[in-house]
Amino acid sequence: MEVSNMTTVTVFVLLGLSNNPQVQALLFVLFLAIYLLTLLGNLLMVLVISTDSHLHTPMYFFLRHLSFLDAFYSSIIVPKLLENLLSKEKTISFLECFTQISLVIFSGATEACLLSVMAYDRFQAVCHPLLYVVVMNRRVCAGLVGSSWAIGIGTGLINTLLLAQQHFCGPNIIRSFACELPPVLLLTCSNPCTSIASILTTMSVLGLGTLVLLLGSYSCIITTALRINSATGRNKIFSTCSSHFLMVTIFYTSGVLRYMIPAFGSALEQVLSVQYSVITPLLNPLIYSLKNQEVKVALGRMLARKSRLPL
């Protein structure tokens, strides 16, 4: 399929967050700092979990994949955002735009699956502790992660290929700082029903499916925790699961609203896009590490080993 034969548009223009040069300079510094912190936090989590044998458990196996995905997700959006904040033209090629759309959908779908897998893991650990090691063995964990990545890849490709069949004859102005499916759909000159049906099906099946699994898992966890007589045991369960639930709430609230509300380039849409594509990848390592004593101890051990190495 050759996209170039279907459209007269060769580039899109991203309006970005502001046209004020001073505001753009401030935003550049802000988003550059956020991006560097996001990469540092997530890649540090990957490194700590990979090198510390005490963290070679199913929960941290899933968290390592989530951290890597967040670093990747942020790298899809922020570098182009930073480039456009310094550029006057603010253009993005047709191929680059559709690649960004595909990777954004892929990352969002994969993260939704990983979050539900992490909730299922906590459900097994809390509700069936005696069978946990048997149920969540290495083969099962690898299968769950592999399935999450495969679903993400398939979802991204299907939705992007259907969108690429649309005819884009102008205008070519995207009212956002990134190529996302809702604002790009507004630019089609042909009937977008197929693409709309595809993304709605994705949101319904994948979004609601993972959400049901999440809510079901956390409901069982809370019920089990309330039955425990030990206050220490209850606090440990709630401390671990509260981090997961907080990230689930942030991710689903911003992501679902962004793709479900009509795309008109409003300030709310921009805020939601920044939230789930820029802020959420930054918050994940902060929440999981600051609220997790095991990660803090493992980080301390790694830094101690580094300090003992000869110069």
Secondary structure, 3 states (H helix, E strand, C coil): CCHHHCCCCCEEEECCCCCCHHHHHHHHHHHHHHHHHHHHHHHHHHHHHHHCHHHCCHHHHHHHHHHHHHHHHHHHHHHHHHHHHHCCCCEEEHHHHHHHHHHHHHHHHHHHHHHHHHHHHHHHHHHCCCCHHHHCCHHHHHHHHHHHHHHHHHHHHHHHHHHHCCCCCCCCEECCCCCCHHHHHCCCCCCCHHHHHHHHHHHHHHHHHHHHHHHHHHHHHHHHHHHCCCHHHHHHHHHHHHHHHHHHHHHHHHHHHHHHCCCCCCHHHHHHHHHHHHHHHHHHHHHHHHCCHHHHHHHHHHHHHHHHCCC
